[in-house]
Amino acid sequence: MIGWYVHHHGYGHVARFLAVHPHLRQPVRAFSSLPRPTGLGDAVEWIVLPDDADAIEREDGTVFDPREADPTVRGALHWAPHDHPGHRARLARIAAGAADLRAMVVDVSAEVVAFARLLGLRTVAVTQPGERTDEAHALAYDLADRILAPWAHGAVPAGALATRTDRVVWTGGISRYDGRAAASPDIERSVLFLGRVLDDDVRRDAEALLASLGWRTRAVGHDAASRIDDPWPLLTSHTVVVSAAGQNSIADLAAATARAVVVAQDRPFDEQRHTACALHRWNLARVAPEDVDAEGVAALIEAAATDVPDWSRWQVAGAAQRAAEAIEAMLP
């Protein structure tokens, strides 16, 4: 059995898991703070972990905040607070569920990589773009038996991986939509705003301006009410997609061969900025400045409408299969 730690921040980590696990020939036990994904097959065991970052009210009425409990161990780790019962219970639950595992895939956590390796498991660390040269990432990369980089080799510079290339597998961008047929094209001059990629005021002003220029607009995922489970038909039917620069978002754009305008979001280690730079360098998408206004958005959309990006360079086709093969190749 293969273990898989799914980080709970955002939807990208669980989306990657859902894309890769069907290609594994071994049964999977997943560990996450997230609830079990809807529709996940019964063959996958899903263990919900205790929260390790919540504030706790003590018996005397005071509040314990783990952010004030030396969680980074003076920069050596990312999150290991003193005295948090959820943190201890979380690691104890992982240890209890690791007894019959052959390997652990960690997407992502430097601490869980270290913990899994201390348990004697063959350990796969999933990495992300950005300046990940801090002590905690260095520890995780040094301990991992294999490192999965889910983007095309050479696309995004990753200095932290330069001395560890013997253990790195660049899979290409992993998308749950790889191989799925595109929807019928929509009417011309249609734009999709995907996710909360712009401030609401900027997006609304851009939509009004675009409407005056003859564009039809739609926005999904910018709030709970607009979230949809399957944006694929929209991705493949609109003339231009405006999106963030997260790994899953970009892999999905590549799978859809979309004309795109990308706005990098502020993320740890400048992950999305590095990815956006790669997209600009390879002429795969128009990249907007992070303070872009409505006029700037409209101008970039007009320009992107005539682009013909060669998304094959992002190597989405077969990426999930390559990730599964890289994981299973190191099993005894």
N, C-alpha and C positions, 0 to 999 in steps of 0.2 A: 504494500500500500504506500502511496505517495501522499505526504502532507503538503498543504498549501496554505500559507498565511496570507490573508487578503486584508490589506490596510483599509481602514474605514473612512478615510477622508475622500470625499467626492465619489464619483461613480466609475472612474477610470480603471481602478485596480480590479474591481469585481467584473467589469466588462472584459478586461483582458483574461481573467480566469475563465469566464464563460466562453470565450473564443478558443482557448487552448485546451481545456480539459477534455472535450470530446475526442481529441486526437490522441490522448493517452491510452495505452493499452492496460495500464494498471489501475486498480480502484483508487479513489481519491478521498481523503479526509481534509476538509477545509476548516480553518480556524479564522474567526473574524468577530469584531464587535457588531458587524452589520447583521441584520436579520437574513434568514435564508432567502435567496432570490426566488421570486415567483417563477414557477415552471422548471426549476432545476430538477433533474431526474433523480429518482430514488437511489440510484447507484452511488451518488455522491453523499457522503456523510458531512453534515454542516454543524460545527460546534460553535456556539455563540459564546464569546469571551466577555468577561466582566470589563467594565469601563475602568480605565486607569488614569483619566485626566479630569474627572469631575471633582468639584469642590465638595467637601464633606463637613456636615455640621457635627461638632463634638457634643458630648453630653453636657458640657458646661455652657453651651450656646455659642461658643466661638466657632469660626469656620476655618477648616484646614484647606489651604489652597496648594495643590501640588506644584504649582509654578514657583512657589517660594521654598520648596524642599529640595534644593540642589538637584533638579532633574537632569541636568547635563553633566553632572560629575566633573565640574570644572572644565567642560568642553570635551571630555573624553567620549561622551555618549550624547544621544539626542533626547532620550526620555527614560529616566529611571529614578523617579522621586523617592526620597526617604518616606517611610511610614505610611504609604498608601495601601490599604488592604486590597483594593481592586487590582493594583499592579502586581502584588504578590499572588493573588488568586489567578490572575491571568496567566502568569508564567507557570504556576502549578498546574493549571488546566492543560496547557500546552505539553508540559512534561508527562502528565498522565496519559494524554492522547498520543504520545510519541513512541510508546513501548513497542508497537509492532510496525512502525514505519521503516521504509527503506531509504527515504530521502525526504527533504523538506525544501519546498520552493517558497521563497520569502519575497513578497511584493507588497510593500517595502518596509523594512525596519532593520536598522543596524543592530539593535538589541536582540531581535529574534534570530537574525543570522548568527550572532555570537552564541546565543543560547542553544540553538539547534546544533551548532558545531560542537559545543561543549557536551551535548548529549550523545555525540558520536555519530550524528546523522550526516550523510552526504547532503551538502547544502548548496542550493542554487539561489543566488542573489539577483533579483531583477533590479536593474539600475534605470536611471532617468537622465536626461540631458542636464547640463548646468555645471557650475563650478563646485563640484563635490570633492574638494581636496581637504576637507576638515578631518579631524582625528577620527570621528565616529565612522565616516564613510571609508576612510583608509582601513580601519579595523575590519569592517564588514567585507571589503574587497579582498583583504589579505586572508581572511578566514574562509571565504566561500570557495567551494570546489569548482564552481562554474558561475559565470556572470552572464546574464542575458541582457543584451542591449536591444530594445525593440524599436530600432530605426535602421535605416540603410547604412551600411559601412561607408564611412567617409562623409556622411551628410552633416553630422553635428560633432564638432570637435569635443573630445572628452579627455582632458589631460590626466585625470585620475586613473584612466584605464590604460594609459600608454605603457606603463611598466608591467601590466598584467594581461597582455594580449593573448598569452598562451591559454588563458582560461575564459576569454570573452567570446561569446557567440552573438554576432549581429544578425538578428532574425529578419530584419525589415519591420515595417510598421504592422502591428497586429490589430486587425479589425474584425469584429463579429460579422461584418457584411461581406467578407472576402468570398467571391464566387457567386454572390447573389445577383440575379438579373435586375437591371435598372428598370425603373418605372417609365411609363411613356412621358416624353418631354412635355412640359407645361407650355403655356402660351409664352411668346417671346417677351423679353424685358420683365422678368419676374425675379425677385430677390428674397432669399430666406435669411432672416436673422436667427442664428442658432445659439441658444443659451444666453446667459447674461453677459454678453460680450461687450456691451456699451452701457454707459449710464442711461437710465430710462429716458431722461430728458433729451439726450443726444439721439437716442434711437427714434423717439417719437418725432423729433424735428427732422431727422433724416428720412423717415417714412413719408412725412408730409411733403418734403422737397422732392423726393423720388416720385411720388404720385403726380406732382405737377409736371414732371418730366416724362410721364407716360409709363412709369414702372408700376407693377403690381407687387405689393409687399406682404410678407407674412412673418410673424415673430413667434417662436416657440421656445420653451425652456427658460425664459427669463424670470419666471416666478412659478410657484407651485401649481397655480391654476392652468398655466400654459404648457406644463410638462407633458410630453408624450413618450410612450414606451418605445415606439418604432418610428424614428424620423427618416428612415431610409427612402420611402417614396418621395418625401419632400427634398431630400438631398439630391436625388437623381432627376427631379423634374423641374427644378428652378434654374434659371439662367446663371445666377451668381449666388454663392453662399457666403455670408459673413459669419466668421467663427473665431473662437479663441485658438490658441496654439498649443493646447494640451496634446499629449501623445495619442490618445484615442481619437480625439477630434480630427487630428491631421491624418491618421490612418483611415478614418472613415471618409474624409474628403478624397483621399487617394483611391480608395475602393470605388468611390462614386465618380472618379475622374472629373471632379467638380472644378469649375472656375470659382476662385475664392478670393475673398479679402480677409486677411487674418489680423487680429488685434491681440498682441501678447498681453497676458494678464500677469499681475505681480504675484509671483510664486517663489517659494524658497529656492535659493541657489540659482535664481534667474533662469529656471528651466524653460519657460515659454519664450523668453527673449532669445535664448540660444537657438531654439527650434525655429523661431520666426526668421532669424538671420540666415539659417540654412535654406529655408523656403525662398527667401529673396535671392540668395546666391545661386540657387538652382532654377530660378524662374518658374517656380511652381505655384506661387500665389502672390498677390499684391499685399504688401505689409503696411498697415496703417500705424502712424505714431500713436502712442498710448493716450495722448491728450487730443486725439482727432476730434474735430467738430463735425456737425451735420454736413456742411458743404464739402469737407474733406472726404467723408464717407461716400457721399454721392459721386464725387469725382472718381474715386477709386473703383466704385462699382461700375461706372460707365467704362472705365479703362479695362477692367477685368472681363467685361462681357465679350471682348474679342480675343481673349487669351486662348491658347491651345497648350495647356501644361502637360508635360510628359510625366505623369504621376507614376509610371512604371519604375522610375528611378527610386521611389520610396519603398519598393519591393514588398508590397502588401501581399501579392499573390503567393500563397503557400507559407506565409510567415508563421501562422499559428501551428501548422504542421512542423515547421522547422524548430519552433520552440519546444514542442513535445518531444521531438527526436533528440534534441540536445539534452533534455531532462533525462530521458530514458537511457541515453547512451552511457551515462555514468553509473547506472545501477549495476550491482554485482550480478 
